[in-house]
Amino acid sequence: MFHGLSAFPLTPMSEAGINEKEYEQLIQRLVSAGVDSIGALGSTGNYAYLSRKERYRVLQIAVESAEGIPVMASISALRTLDVLRLAEDAQKAGASAVLLAPVSYQALMNEEVYLLYEQVTQSLSVPLCVYDNPSTTHFHFSEELHGRIAELPHVRSIKIPGVPSDPEAAKQRVSSLRSLIPPSVKIGVSGDPFALTGLNAGCEAWYSVLGGLFPKTCLRMTRLSLNGHADEAERISARLEPVWSLFRQYGSLRVASAVAEISGLVSSPSLPLPLTPLDPSAREQLKSILADIQTMEGS
């Protein structure tokens, strides 16, 4: 469940609602590629812009279309009460695991975050992945806090943000965290531009935005790295560098939306307002580099 490539697809939507057919097709694309797990309603899945009812429907589609591939669902929300309700919904819909970030309007303290995870894990019957995403939550986990939370029941993975770009520093980061958490808790890297460095440093999973669109390419890169073929994986990552550059500049969600639209996977618009599409110059730049990625995906 928490090993290999976990692909996080876009939830295509507009002010008219969720495009259920296109979402189902995105899930089927991941199934055909044989990804290790599917991350529904992640940041790329626009969970923060959906009502509880909409989130439940998206998860239903994901689980029903996944053909047995484990589906992990985000249950993040501002209030603990809502998180608990979403956890109940996720389990009812058949999610194999839940993903929880400490989302808040007011800045949270360490003990408040610990209490959140403590309360939520008491009500779970499925594994939980801790989502460490400071760029969105503005909360910075200490390694000590990760260690405490990792001891709670049902905690089975930590989704860490991008590791340091220096390979040795990345290994030290992963090793330091590993020393504080049980072996049963797996470490997964997010932040696609840092994915290969994280995998080579000892992360067991890649929680991937691009994997939600080009699963074959990302799966190949993941398996090469995890099987000790770092040089071959690096060649793939180097070809993806133009996309990583756009991720850094515009954010992965807008770029993923544009990739999906340009590739004909979803219709436009595919983001909820007030989010707006990638600007025309960036879209032109993206068009010029997509051919190479599509070639890799088809090979």
N, C-alpha and C positions, 0 to 999 in steps of 0.2 A: 504493500500500500504506500509506503513512504520511501521507495527506492526507485531509481531510474528517472524517467521523464514524466512529470505531472503537467499536462497541457491545460492552460487556462484560456478558454475561448472567449471571444467577445460576445456580449449579449446584444444583438442588433436591435435597435429601437429608435423611435422618433416620438414626437409629441402625439402621434396617433396610437402609440402602444408598442408592444414587443412584436417583432416579426418572428412568430413561432416556427414557421416553415424553414426560414433561413437558419434559425438557431439549431433546429433539428439536423439540418444538413451539415452544419459545422461540427456537431457532435459525431455524426456518422463518418465524417472525414477523419476524425481522430480514431474512431473504432477501426476503420479500414487500415490505418497506419499501425495499429497495435500499440498505442501508447500504454504506459504502465498505470496511469490513473488520470482522471479528469478533474480539474478544479472549476466547479461551477460557482458563479456569483462572486468571483474575486474582484479585485479592483478593475481589471480589464472587463469583467462581467457586469460592471456598472451597478453593483449591489447597493451602493449608497444612494442611488437615484430611483430605487424601486420601492414600492409599498410591500408590506408583508404578504399580501395576496399575490402580487406579481412575482415576488421572490419564490413563493411556494410553487407557482406554475412553472417558472423557469426550471426549478429543480426537478419537478415531475418530468418534464421533457427530457432533461439530461439523464435521469436515471432510467427512464423507459427506453431511451435511444442508445444507451451505453453498452447494451448486450453483455452485461456482466462485468465490464471494466469498472473498477471502484470509482465512485464519484465522491469528491470532497466538496462540501458546501460551506460558504462563508455564513457565519451567524453574527457578524459584528454589527453593533448598534450603539447608540449613545447611552441608553439606560440598561442596567442589568436586567430589569424586568423584561425588556424587549429581547435581549439576548437569550434569555431563558425560553421565551415563547418561540423564537426562531430555532433554537436547539430542538425543541419539541417538534416543530414543523419538519426540520431536516430529518429527524429520525423517522417520523411518520411517512415521509416521502421516499424513504429507502436509501438515504445517504450512507455511505460506508464510513465517513469521517466528517468532522466539522473543523472549520478554520476560524480562528478568533483573534482579532486585533483589538487592542485597547483604545477604541475610538472614543473621543471626548471633545466637548466644546471648552470646558474648563480644563486647565492643565492638571493631569493626574499625578498623585504621589505614589511611590513604590507600594505602600501597603494597600492602597486602593486598587491597584492593578492586581496584586496578589489575591486580594479578596474577590475580585471579579472572577479570576480563574478558579479559585477555590469553590465559589458558589456554583459556577457553571458545571464543573466536573462532577459535582455531587449528583447532578441530575442526568448524567449521560450514560448511555449504554454502548456508545461507539467511541473510537479514538478521537482525540483532539490534537490539532496542530496549532502551535502558538505562532501567531503572525507578528513578527518584529518588523514594522514598517514605519520608521521615524519620519520619513518624508511626508507621510499622510497623517499620522497620528500625533506627531511632534512629541512622542514619548520615547525616551531612550532607555532601553533595557540595560541594566548592568548584568555582567555575567553571573554575579551572585544571585540576582533575582531570577534569572533563567534557571539556575540550579535549584532554587526553592520550588519554582512552578513545575519543573520537570519531575519532581517527586510526587506530585499530585496524581490521583488515579485518572487513568484514561489519557494522560498526556503522552503522545507517542512521537511527536516531531516538533522541530523548531524551524520555521521558515525565516532564515536570516537575510538581511539586506546584503548588498554587494560587499564582497570581501576586499581587502586591500589589493591593489593591482600588482604589487610585488609578490611573486610566488612564495618566497620564504615568509614574508609577513602574513600572507594568507594562510599558510600552513600553521603558523603560530596562533593565529586567531581561531582557527577551527580546533586545533589541539587544546588550546586553553579552555574553550567552551566544552569540549568533549570530556575534559578532566572533571568537570563539575556536574555532569548529567549522567543518568543511568545508561547502560548500553542499549536498553530497550527504546530509548528516545533517539530518533534519527535526526540528523542535521541536513536540511535542504537549503540550497542557495536560490535566491531570487535576484532580480536585477539582471536581465539577460546579458548586458555587456560584460558582466563579471562571472557569468555562468561557468565557463571553462576553467577559469582560475580557481573558482570555488570547488568544482568537481575534482580537479587535480590536487587540491589542498586537502581532500578528505571528506567533502560533503557527499552524502549518499544519494541525494536527489536534486533534480533541477526543477523548480517551480517556474514554468516558462510561459511568457506572453507569446513569443513567436511560435512556440510549440503548438499553440492553439490555432495557428494558421498554416504552418509548414511543419507538420508533425514528423514526417519521414526524415527530413534533414536534421531536425533537432534530436530525434531519437537516435539517429546514426551517430551524431556528435556525442551524445550522452553515453552510449554504450561503448564507443571507442575509448573515451576517457576512463570509464569505470573498469574497463578490461585492460587498462595499462597501455593503451595506444595513444598517448598524449600528443605525439607529433601529428598523427593523422587527424585527430580531433582539432588540433590547432589550425590545420589547413582549412577546415570547414569554417571555423570561427573567424579566420582572417577574411574569408570571402564574404562573411556576414558583417564585417566591420562598417560598411556604409550604412547599414540599417542601425547598428549600435550607435553610430554617430548621430543619426536622426532621433533615436530614442533619448539620447543625452540632451539634445537641443530642444525637442518639443514634448517630451514625455511619451512613454510607451503606448498609452491608450489612444492618443490622437493618431500616432503612426500606425498602430494596429488597425484602427478603423479605416484609415486611408488605404492600407494594403488590402484589406478585405473588399473595399469598394472597387479599387482599381482592378483587382483580380477577378471581379465578378462573383465573389462569394456572398456578398450582401448588397442590398440596394442602398442608395443615398437619400436622405441622411441616415446615419447609423448611430448617432450619439444624441443623448438628451440635452435639451437646452438647460442651462446657458452655455454648455460646451459647444464649440464651433469646429468645423472641419479644419484639417491642415490647410495652410494657405497655399494658393496656386503655385508659387515658385517651389515650395517644398514638395508638393505633389508631383511636379514635373521631375524634380530630382529623384523622387522615389520611383517613378515610372522607369527611369533610366537604369535603375539597379535591380528592379524586380525580375528582369529576364534571367539573370544569372541564378537567382534563388529558385525560380520556377524550374530551371534546368536541373538544379540539384535535387529538387523535390521529385522530379519525374524520373531521375536516374536510379 
